[in-house]
């Protein structure tokens, strides 16, 4: 196990092309979500996931309240544009 920031960063940057092909699967709520590792740099790792609007409404219909699709839907619903 890597236990310091520099070693972790150096390994990530050295093997970034291979690591990006790995992807990332996380358990969220009752399901699993797969993310794409889209960037690895000196300061951070970027992950991406496309969530279709249809998936958001399917999650509502299936009562998956703790799903990622529902969380994104709530962000959109609760967004209040600034007056500026």
N, C-alpha and C positions, 0 to 999 in steps of 0.2 A: 504494500500500500504506500502510495506517495504521501508524505506528510509535510511537504512545504510548497509554497506557492511557485517558486522559481522552477523547481523540478517538474511540477505539473504543467506549467506554461510551456517550458521547453519541450516536453514530450508532445504536447498538443500541437505546437507549431511544427515540430519536426515531422510528425506523422499526419498532418492535417488532411491531406488528400484521402488517405486510407480511413481515417476516423470519420470523415464526412460521409463515406459510403456506408458506415455502420448504422446510422440513424439512431433513434432513441424511442423506446416504448415505455410509457408510464401508466400506472394504474390510477385512474381518476374516477371516483365514485365506484360504480359497479362494473365499469368497462375499462378497456385499455385504449390509449390514444398513442398514435405513432407520429413522431415529429421528425422532420428532416433537419440535419445539422447543415446549415447553409453557409456558415462562416466560422473560421477559427483564426484569431489574430493574437497580437501581443497582449491585449487587455481583456478580451472576452470571447465567449462562444455564442454564436447566434443560432437559434433554432426557429423553425417555421412549421406552420400547419395551416392548411386551408380548411375552413369550416363552411360548408355550403349552407345557405339559408334554409334549404329543405331539411338539412340535418338538424337545425335548431328546432323546427316545428315537429319533426319526428320525435325528438327528445321530449318535447312537451307532451305529445300524444302518448308516449310510452312512460310518462311520469318518471323520467330520469332526472330528477331535480338537482342532483349533484354532478351532472355531466359538464364537460367543457363547453359543449354546444349551448347549454342553458346559461352558463356563466357569461359567454360572449353575448348572447341574446340580451341578458340583463344589462350589460354595459351599454349596448346600443339603446335599449329602451330608456335607461335612466340618464343618458347623456343630455346635458343642458348646454346649448351653445352660449358662449359669452356674448356680452353686449358690444364688445369691441370690434 
